[in-house]
């Protein structure tokens, strides 16, 4: 049985509603400390910005249940510590059986963006390759000042990085509801910044995982069917040879 499948109402009576299938996926949320990973997972799962936040020690996870295309999808968002001293003993544990990764940086802290390279390398070293869906999330967009050009990570730079790494890109704020557009002046022309809703992120992750799971299942069925055909032909050939 697929380990990502769960069933509810398994002890229900004959008059109970039919069993509901629920796929559970482990989603790793990583990035430097203080980029807002804990606040982001709170907002993604509870729909609220926490009134008080303390540094994550080790790892914590929160869950979000969604209905995607009539199928129940449960996301387990693993909020990991950004500090090296907390991560070192936990690395192998939280990289095990990962289905997707969110790489989070602070749009007002270029150092946190530059640090993504080491996080990507850590994923690679722990066998989390590009076949695992990866998402780039620029957080704290409510603090972006459109009048400044220094000390911020431009969307153009983030989009270019995301394309090079094969990631889907979002820029959002875990604290404030997003505005449709933030406009300002850069050089001689006007520039607009698109701010994404936090809800868009969780829906995109769930939809991507659902599609990938269906594709994997279809490929497995096709592989098994092909193997059976080849085995039958081989058996017939061997039998003809023996005769």
Secondary structure, 3 states (H helix, E strand, C coil): CCCCEEEECCCCCCCCCCCEEEEEEEEEEECCCCCCHHHHHHHHHHCCCCCCCCCCCCEEEEEEEEEECCEEEEEEEEEECCCHHHHCCCHHHHCCCCCEEEEEEECCCHHHHHCHHHHHHHHHHCCCCCCCEEEEEEECHHHCCCCCCCCCCCHHHHHHHHHHHCCEEEECCCCCCCCCEEEEEECCEEEEEECCCHHHHHHHHHHHHHHHHHHHHHHHHHHHHHHHHHHHHHHHHHHHHHC
